[in-house]
Amino acid sequence: MPIWVDADACPVVIKEMLFRAARRTGIAVTLVANQFLRVPPSPLIRAIQVPAGFDAADALIAERVAPGELVITADIPLAAAVLEKHAEALDPRGNWYTPGTIEERLRMRAMLDQLRSSGVDTGGPAAFSPRDSKTFAGELDRWLARQRPRPGVAADPPGGT
């Protein structure tokens, strides 16, 4: 199962983890961005540059992702589109988007957008931390392990147990 990356705002440390995972597991990683991205030479790692435009990278990922594939994104509407296609979505901080939580996250995003448009300073997300990186690495490793289930052993659901 390939991994898609909404790469415009993805932290470099996360991209590097994904490159190592591709080499280690043989799973393809595709980064999509509206800017040029330098990726390591590997048949498993590629970058797609989309034209500049609002959500162009998101639209390409949503169009091409298939059931069971993984998308790395901090974009909640993209995560919702991914889940609708029965794919999995993980944010760069290691949090899974799930059918049970996506509606609440979309409502919260809409509320914050409305507050910002009326002039309220809602702040932004906390700075990306080493703890976020570690959480992401653990969730990525669990997802990768589920891609190669052992005979007779059921795979864990997204987000672990």
N, CA, C and O of each residue as an XYZ file, in Angstrom:
644
protein
N       0.832     -1.184      0.000
C       0.000      0.000      0.000
C       0.879      1.251      0.000
O       1.702      1.418      0.900
N       0.725      2.115     -0.972
C       1.534      3.335     -1.026
C       1.159      4.342      0.061
O       0.085      4.284      0.661
N       2.082      5.254      0.282
C       1.882      6.368      1.210
C       1.904      7.647      0.384
O       2.818      7.868     -0.411
N       0.897      8.483      0.577
C       0.807      9.795     -0.050
C       1.111     10.844      1.015
O       0.703     10.703      2.168
N       1.835     11.901      0.622
C       2.189     12.949      1.579
C       1.758     14.308      1.036
O       2.173     14.715     -0.049
N       0.931     14.993      1.795
C       0.571     16.384      1.522
C       1.787     17.184      1.983
O       1.879     17.580      3.145
N       2.716     17.416      1.062
C       4.084     17.784      1.432
C       4.347     19.266      1.618
O       5.403     19.616      2.146
N       3.451     20.157      1.217
C       3.749     21.587      1.320
C       4.096     22.015      2.740
O       5.030     22.794      2.932
N       3.377     21.531      3.724
C       3.619     21.946      5.107
C       4.117     20.803      5.986
O       4.165     20.942      7.208
N       4.484     19.688      5.387
C       4.939     18.541      6.168
C       6.345     18.809      6.704
O       7.229     19.182      5.933
N       6.569     18.630      7.998
C       7.901     18.861      8.562
C       8.970     17.968      7.906
O       8.709     16.816      7.559
N      10.152     18.519      7.751
C      11.264     17.803      7.121
C      11.556     16.499      7.853
O      11.824     15.485      7.207
N      11.511     16.499      9.169
C      11.812     15.293      9.934
C      10.834     14.170      9.589
O      11.217     13.000      9.579
N       9.586     14.512      9.309
C       8.587     13.506      8.942
C       8.884     12.962      7.551
O       8.805     11.755      7.323
N       9.224     13.847      6.624
C       9.589     13.399      5.276
C      10.782     12.444      5.340
O      10.788     11.413      4.667
N      11.777     12.778      6.137
C      12.960     11.917      6.260
C      12.599     10.553      6.831
O      13.139      9.539      6.391
N      11.686     10.514      7.812
C      11.222      9.226      8.350
C      10.559      8.398      7.260
O      10.774      7.190      7.164
N       9.755      9.059      6.446
C       9.045      8.359      5.375
C      10.015      7.833      4.322
O       9.808      6.743      3.789
N      11.066      8.585      4.012
C      12.075      8.120      3.060
C      12.762      6.863      3.597
O      12.969      5.899      2.859
N      13.117      6.877      4.895
C      13.764      5.695      5.497
C      12.805      4.503      5.498
O      13.212      3.371      5.238
N      11.540      4.764      5.790
C      10.543      3.691      5.811
C      10.385      3.074      4.427
O      10.258      1.856      4.304
N      10.392      3.896      3.396
C      10.272      3.377      2.026
C      11.437      2.450      1.709
O      11.241      1.361      1.170
N      12.642      2.879      2.041
C      13.820      2.043      1.759
C      13.801      0.761      2.580
O      14.199     -0.297      2.091
N      13.345      0.849      3.815
C      13.332     -0.308      4.718
C      12.256     -1.323      4.357
O      12.479     -2.527      4.480
N      11.093     -0.855      3.914
C       9.952     -1.745      3.730
C       9.592     -2.022      2.276
O       8.875     -2.979      1.982
N      10.084     -1.192      1.373
C       9.713     -1.338     -0.036
C       8.372     -0.715     -0.375
O       7.862     -0.909     -1.478
N       7.793      0.029      0.554
C       6.513      0.711      0.308
C       6.790      2.058     -0.354
O       7.639      2.823      0.103
N       6.068      2.336     -1.431
C       6.259      3.576     -2.186
C       5.732      4.781     -1.411
O       4.707      4.707     -0.733
N       6.456      5.885     -1.527
C       6.068      7.155     -0.915
C       6.015      8.210     -2.023
O       6.972      8.386     -2.777
N       4.877      8.906     -2.104
C       4.712      9.972     -3.087
C       4.400     11.268     -2.362
O       3.405     11.369     -1.645
N       5.263     12.260     -2.557
C       5.049     13.583     -1.991
C       4.391     14.456     -3.048
O       4.800     14.454     -4.209
N       3.370     15.204     -2.641
C       2.658     16.085     -3.559
C       2.711     17.498     -2.980
O       2.368     17.719     -1.818
N       3.148     18.455     -3.813
C       3.272     19.840     -3.363
C       3.140     20.783     -4.552
O       3.245     20.369     -5.707
N       2.907     22.052     -4.253
C       2.849     23.018     -5.337
C       4.188     23.736     -5.510
O       4.260     24.789     -6.144
N       5.224     23.168     -4.951
C       6.580     23.675     -5.114
C       7.504     22.506     -5.444
O       7.164     21.346     -5.213
N       8.660     22.825     -5.980
C       9.630     21.780     -6.292
C      10.120     21.143     -5.000
O      10.440     21.845     -4.041
N      10.180     19.825     -4.971
C      10.690     19.096     -3.811
C      11.857     18.222     -4.243
O      11.786     17.519     -5.251
N      12.910     18.277     -3.481
C      14.047     17.397     -3.730
C      13.837     16.140     -2.892
O      13.637     16.209     -1.679
N      13.887     14.990     -3.566
C      13.727     13.723     -2.863
C      14.944     12.851     -3.157
O      15.600     13.025     -4.183
N      15.245     11.917     -2.264
C      16.390     11.038     -2.498
C      16.166     10.175     -3.744
O      15.032      9.821     -4.064
N      17.245      9.844     -4.435
C      17.087      8.970     -5.601
C      16.665      7.568     -5.152
O      17.393      6.881     -4.435
N      15.490      7.170     -5.585
C      14.962      5.853     -5.242
C      13.745      5.595     -6.121
O      12.943      6.501     -6.348
N      13.601      4.382     -6.611
C      12.387      4.071     -7.375
C      11.138      4.048     -6.491
O      10.018      4.023     -7.002
N      11.324      4.056     -5.170
C      10.199      4.006     -4.237
C       9.721      5.384     -3.797
O       8.655      5.514     -3.196
N      10.514      6.418     -4.098
C      10.205      7.760     -3.603
C      10.076      8.706     -4.788
O      10.983      8.822     -5.612
N       8.927      9.382     -4.859
C       8.775     10.349     -5.942
C       8.046     11.585     -5.437
O       7.362     11.563     -4.414
N       8.218     12.655     -6.189
C       7.548     13.912     -5.877
C       6.734     14.326     -7.089
O       7.178     14.200     -8.230
N       5.545     14.819     -6.824
C       4.688     15.360     -7.871
C       4.480     16.832     -7.548
O       4.016     17.182     -6.463
N       4.832     17.695     -8.508
C       4.600     19.124     -8.337
C       3.321     19.493     -9.088
O       3.204     19.270    -10.293
N       2.371     20.060     -8.355
C       1.113     20.491     -8.961
C       1.193     21.994     -9.211
O       2.007     22.676     -8.590
N       0.367     22.517    -10.104
C       0.360     23.968    -10.336
C      -0.040     24.709     -9.058
O      -0.764     24.180     -8.214
N       0.448     25.937     -8.939
C       0.057     26.757     -7.796
C      -1.449     26.934     -7.839
O      -2.036     27.080     -8.911
N      -2.049     26.921     -6.713
C      -3.500     27.084     -6.650
C      -4.017     26.539     -5.346
O      -3.404     25.667     -4.730
N      -5.144     27.058     -4.934
C      -5.731     26.667     -3.665
C      -6.066     25.179     -3.666
O      -6.865     24.726     -4.485
N      -5.476     24.433     -2.774
C      -5.753     23.016     -2.560
C      -5.476     22.116     -3.768
O      -6.080     21.051     -3.888
N      -4.573     22.527     -4.663
C      -4.258     21.700     -5.847
C      -3.639     20.369     -5.430
O      -3.978     19.325     -5.988
N      -2.734     20.399     -4.453
C      -2.105     19.157     -3.981
C      -3.149     18.262     -3.322
O      -3.163     17.050     -3.537
N      -4.016     18.862     -2.522
C      -5.075     18.092     -1.853
C      -5.979     17.420     -2.880
O      -6.341     16.253     -2.725
N      -6.340     18.153     -3.926
C      -7.232     17.611     -4.949
C      -6.595     16.417     -5.652
O      -7.272     15.423     -5.916
N      -5.310     16.503     -5.956
C      -4.642     15.385     -6.628
C      -4.608     14.156     -5.724
O      -4.887     13.044     -6.174
N      -4.270     14.352     -4.466
C      -4.215     13.221     -3.532
C      -5.604     12.596     -3.386
O      -5.749     11.375     -3.458
N      -6.611     13.426     -3.183
C      -7.977     12.916     -3.001
C      -8.447     12.152     -4.233
O      -9.190     11.177     -4.116
N      -8.020     12.585     -5.399
C      -8.415     11.912     -6.633
C      -7.729     10.557     -6.792
O      -8.348      9.594     -7.246
N      -6.456     10.484     -6.419
C      -5.666      9.282     -6.711
C      -5.584      8.261     -5.593
O      -5.267      7.101     -5.858
N      -5.856      8.644     -4.354
C      -5.725      7.702     -3.239
C      -6.742      6.570     -3.399
O      -7.869      6.775     -3.850
N      -6.307      5.379     -3.018
C      -7.154      4.193     -3.122
C      -7.414      3.617     -1.729
O      -6.672      3.907     -0.791
N      -8.460      2.807     -1.591
C      -8.759      2.202     -0.295
C      -7.538      1.492      0.299
O      -6.809      0.780     -0.392
N      -7.345      1.710      1.597
C      -6.255      1.063      2.315
C      -4.935      1.810      2.276
O      -4.043      1.521      3.073
N      -4.791      2.772      1.362
C      -3.545      3.534      1.302
C      -3.505      4.541      2.445
O      -4.525      4.823      3.074
N      -2.324      5.077      2.705
C      -2.117      6.019      3.805
C      -1.806      7.393      3.251
O      -1.024      7.532      2.311
N      -2.431      8.420      3.845
C      -2.145      9.811      3.504
C      -1.667     10.513      4.763
O      -2.292     10.426      5.820
N      -0.542     11.212      4.629
C      -0.010     12.022      5.723
C      -0.409     13.461      5.426
O       0.011     14.027      4.417
N      -1.219     14.055      6.302
C      -1.682     15.418      6.088
C      -2.099     16.066      7.396
O      -2.548     15.394      8.325
N      -1.943     17.384      7.455
C      -2.483     18.159      8.563
C      -3.775     18.844      8.137
O      -4.395     19.552      8.931
N      -4.181     18.635      6.892
C      -5.354     19.289      6.328
C      -6.605     18.456      6.619
O      -6.747     17.342      6.114
N      -7.494     18.994      7.422
C      -8.668     18.239      7.866
C      -9.636     17.940      6.716
O     -10.119     16.811      6.626
N      -9.943     18.899      5.831
C     -10.827     18.547      4.706
C     -10.227     17.453      3.805
O     -10.959     16.596      3.310
N      -8.920     17.476      3.591
C      -8.300     16.407      2.818
C      -8.448     15.081      3.553
O      -8.766     14.063      2.937
N      -8.222     15.084      4.848
C      -8.385     13.847      5.628
C      -9.809     13.309      5.490
O     -10.005     12.099      5.378
N     -10.798     14.196      5.496
C     -12.191     13.757      5.338
C     -12.393     13.107      3.972
O     -13.062     12.079      3.867
N     -11.824     13.694      2.936
C     -11.943     13.124      1.584
C     -11.258     11.768      1.501
O     -11.757     10.854      0.845
N     -10.123     11.640      2.161
C      -9.374     10.381      2.182
C     -10.204      9.296      2.875
O     -10.303      8.175      2.377
N     -10.789      9.627      4.006
C     -11.600      8.652      4.731
C     -12.815      8.219      3.913
O     -13.223      7.059      3.969
N     -13.392      9.153      3.151
C     -14.533      8.800      2.296
C     -14.147      7.768      1.240
O     -14.991      7.004      0.771
N     -12.863      7.752      0.869
C     -12.397      6.783     -0.133
C     -11.872      5.508      0.530
O     -11.254      4.674     -0.130
N     -12.117      5.358      1.826
C     -11.723      4.183      2.600
C     -10.207      4.005      2.656
O      -9.696      2.887      2.713
N      -9.510      5.128      2.637
C      -8.072      5.132      2.867
C      -7.862      5.610      4.305
O      -8.819      5.948      5.001
N      -6.617      5.635      4.734
C      -6.299      6.041      6.107
C      -5.567      7.370      6.087
O      -4.839      7.671      5.142
N      -5.762      8.172      7.141
C      -5.140      9.488      7.221
C      -4.513      9.680      8.601
O      -5.129      9.416      9.634
N      -3.276     10.146      8.580
C      -2.486     10.367      9.793
C      -1.885     11.750      9.706
O      -1.335     12.123      8.670
N      -1.981     12.524     10.787
C      -1.354     13.844     10.728
C       0.121     13.738     11.124
O       0.525     12.749     11.736
N       0.923     14.740     10.785
C       2.362     14.665     11.071
C       2.715     14.614     12.559
O       3.872     14.387     12.911
N       1.741     14.820     13.422
C       1.982     14.720     14.865
C       1.641     13.329     15.394
O       1.771     13.062     16.588
N       1.203     12.441     14.491
C       0.925     11.069     14.888
C      -0.496     10.809     15.329
O      -0.765      9.800     15.980
N      -1.422     11.707     14.985
C      -2.832     11.534     15.340
C      -3.598     11.016     14.129
O      -3.485     11.557     13.029
N      -4.382      9.954     14.348
C      -5.186      9.380     13.275
C      -6.468     10.167     13.113
O      -7.090     10.577     14.094
N      -6.855     10.374     11.881
C      -8.183     10.874     11.564
C      -9.042      9.613     11.423
O      -8.625      8.649     10.782
N     -10.214      9.618     12.008
C     -11.081      8.453     11.924
C     -12.494      8.892     11.545
O     -12.853     10.056     11.723
N     -13.297      7.958     11.021
C     -14.684      8.315     10.715
C     -15.430      8.836     11.947
O     -16.339      9.656     11.819
N     -15.055      8.371     13.123
C     -15.724      8.799     14.348
C     -15.326     10.179     14.836
O     -16.044     10.768     15.644
N     -14.200     10.714     14.370
C     -13.743     12.020     14.856
C     -13.687     13.100     13.783
O     -13.537     14.279     14.106
N     -13.806     12.721     12.517
C     -13.571     13.698     11.457
C     -14.633     14.801     11.434
O     -14.302     15.960     11.183
N     -15.895     14.466     11.691
C     -16.951     15.490     11.673
C     -16.700     16.557     12.743
O     -16.856     17.751     12.486
N     -16.315     16.120     13.937
C     -16.031     17.082     15.008
C     -14.848     17.971     14.627
O     -14.867     19.176     14.879
N     -13.825     17.381     14.022
C     -12.658     18.171     13.618
C     -13.019     19.166     12.518
O     -12.518     20.290     12.511
N     -13.884     18.760     11.591
C     -14.345     19.688     10.551
C     -15.153     20.838     11.162
O     -14.988     21.990     10.760
N     -16.023     20.533     12.130
C     -16.809     21.593     12.786
C     -15.903     22.563     13.544
O     -16.111     23.775     13.494
N     -14.905     22.034     14.243
C     -13.990     22.886     14.994
C     -13.206     23.785     14.039
O     -13.001     24.966     14.318
N     -12.772     23.224     12.919
C     -12.037     24.011     11.927
C     -12.909     25.133     11.381
O     -12.450     26.266     11.241
N     -14.167     24.822     11.072
C     -15.091     25.835     10.553
C     -15.328     26.937     11.582
O     -15.376     28.116     11.230
N     -15.475     26.562     12.841
C     -15.691     27.551     13.892
C     -14.473     28.470     14.018
O     -14.627     29.686     14.127
N     -13.281     27.904     14.004
C     -12.073     28.719     14.108
C     -11.905     29.621     12.887
O     -11.473     30.766     13.021
N     -12.240     29.121     11.706
C     -12.202     29.957     10.496
C     -13.155     31.139     10.632
O     -12.819     32.261     10.255
N     -14.341     30.883     11.173
C     -15.322     31.946     11.347
C     -14.818     32.978     12.353
O     -14.963     34.180     12.132
N     -14.234     32.520     13.445
C     -13.680     33.451     14.432
C     -12.579     34.307     13.816
O     -12.542     35.521     14.014
N     -11.675     33.662     13.061
C     -10.578     34.412     12.428
C     -11.109     35.439     11.439
O     -10.597     36.556     11.369
N     -12.130     35.071     10.678
C     -12.675     35.995      9.681
C     -13.380     37.186     10.341
O     -13.557     38.229      9.712
N     -13.777     37.032     11.595
C     -14.403     38.150     12.304
C     -13.378     38.948     13.113
O     -13.744     39.851     13.865
N     -12.092     38.613     12.958
C     -11.037     39.399     13.586
C     -10.491     38.847     14.887
O      -9.608     39.464     15.482
N     -10.972     37.729     15.343
C     -10.482     37.131     16.589
C      -9.173     36.396     16.312
O      -9.075     35.613     15.368
N      -8.176     36.660     17.146
C      -6.892     35.960     17.018
C      -7.025     34.626     17.747
O      -7.083     34.576     18.976
N      -7.073     33.557     16.972
C      -7.243     32.232     17.572
C      -5.917     31.538     17.827
O      -5.887     30.405     18.307
N      -4.824     32.212     17.507
C      -3.506     31.581     17.663
C      -3.321     30.533     16.586
O      -4.067     30.497     15.608
N      -2.360     29.711     16.761
C      -2.109     28.651     15.789
C      -1.738     27.388     16.521
O      -1.786     27.336     17.750
N      -1.371     26.380     15.779
C      -0.978     25.140     16.444
C       0.341     25.327     17.195
O       1.142     26.201     16.864
N       0.544     24.505     18.192
C       1.809     24.529     18.933
C       2.942     24.160     17.981
O       2.722     23.481     16.978
N       4.137     24.603     18.294
C       5.307     24.269     17.481
C       5.488     22.750     17.446
O       5.224     22.053     18.426
N       5.941     22.260     16.302
C       6.208     20.832     16.149
C       7.342     20.462     17.097
O       8.365     21.145     17.140
N       7.165     19.391     17.853
C       8.131     19.038     18.902
C       8.738     17.657     18.662
O       8.226     16.877     17.859
N       9.836     17.363     19.367
C      10.395     16.012     19.293
C       9.390     14.946     19.739
O       9.418     13.822     19.238
N       8.519     15.286     20.660
C       7.496     14.335     21.104
C       6.529     14.022     19.952
O       6.126     12.874     19.766
N       6.160     15.062     19.179
C       5.305     14.841     18.010
C       5.981     13.887     17.040
O       5.354     12.966     16.517
N       7.248     14.115     16.810
C       8.024     13.277     15.896
C       8.032     11.824     16.370
O       7.868     10.903     15.570
N       8.220     11.627     17.652
C       8.258     10.279     18.224
C       6.885      9.606     18.122
O       6.793      8.418     17.810
N       5.828     10.364     18.385
C       4.474      9.812     18.273
C       4.193      9.394     16.834
O       3.652      8.317     16.586
N       4.567     10.259     15.883
C       4.368      9.924     14.476
C       5.135      8.661     14.112
O       4.592      7.771     13.458
N       6.387      8.579     14.530
C       7.209      7.408     14.200
C       6.560      6.123     14.708
O       6.544      5.114     14.003
N       6.030      6.155     15.918
C       5.385      4.970     16.476
C       4.143      4.565     15.693
O       3.931      3.383     15.424
N       3.319      5.551     15.326
C       2.093      5.248     14.562
C       2.431      4.771     13.150
O       1.780      3.866     12.627
N       3.441      5.373     12.538
C       3.870      4.920     11.214
C       4.364      3.483     11.282
O       4.013      2.667     10.431
N       5.168      3.168     12.277
C       5.673      1.795     12.420
C       4.528      0.802     12.601
O       4.566     -0.293     12.041
N       3.501      1.177     13.386
C       2.349      0.283     13.567
C       1.611      0.083     12.240
O       1.201     -1.033     11.923
N       1.440      1.159     11.465
C       0.772      1.034     10.169
C       1.588      0.140      9.239
O       1.033     -0.730      8.567
N       2.889      0.349      9.198
C       3.752     -0.471      8.342
C       3.676     -1.940      8.743
O       3.653     -2.820      7.882
N       3.636     -2.204     10.040
C       3.547     -3.594     10.509
C       2.233     -4.232     10.073
O       2.195     -5.425      9.773
N       1.153     -3.449     10.036
C      -0.144     -3.985      9.604
C      -0.162     -4.297      8.111
O      -1.019     -5.049      7.647
N       0.761     -3.736      7.368
C       0.785     -3.986      5.929
C       1.324     -5.371      5.605
O       1.138     -5.868      4.494
N       1.974     -5.980      6.546
C       2.523     -7.322      6.366
C       2.031     -8.220      7.493
O       2.826     -8.695      8.304
N       0.710     -8.455      7.546
C       0.190     -9.272      8.648
C       0.718    -10.701      8.583
O       0.911    -11.268      7.508
N       0.943    -11.255      9.755
C       1.384    -12.656      9.840
C       0.196    -13.564      9.592
O      -0.930    -13.206      9.940
N       0.411    -14.706      9.013
C      -0.697    -15.639      8.762
C      -1.436    -15.968     10.071
O      -0.817    -16.283     11.087
N      -2.762    -15.887     10.019
C      -3.572    -16.253     11.167
C      -3.692    -15.194     12.238
O      -4.318    -15.433     13.270
N      -3.087    -13.987     12.009
C      -3.154    -12.930     13.004
C      -3.909    -11.753     12.397
O      -3.553    -11.271     11.322
N      -4.957    -11.288     13.090
C      -5.736    -10.164     12.591
C      -4.950     -8.876     12.766
O      -4.226     -8.706     13.747
N      -5.098     -7.965     11.798
C      -4.426     -6.659     11.867
C      -5.139     -5.767     12.871
O      -6.349     -5.886     13.066
N      -4.380     -4.864     13.514
C      -4.955     -3.879     14.429
C      -5.688     -2.806     13.630
O      -5.311     -2.532     12.491
N      -6.727     -2.193     14.198
C      -7.407     -1.104     13.511
C      -6.531      0.145     13.498
O      -5.603      0.233     14.301
N      -6.791      1.123     12.609
C      -6.008      2.357     12.592
C      -6.036      3.015     13.955
O      -7.069      3.017     14.624
N      -4.918      3.570     14.372
C      -4.840      4.252     15.654
C      -4.508      3.332     16.799
O      -4.400      3.781     17.941
N      -4.345      2.066     16.525
C      -3.993      1.116     17.591
C      -5.150      0.817     18.486
O      -6.293      1.167     18.193
N      -4.843      0.158     19.599
C      -5.893     -0.190     20.556
C      -5.627      0.449     21.889
O      -6.405      0.271     22.826
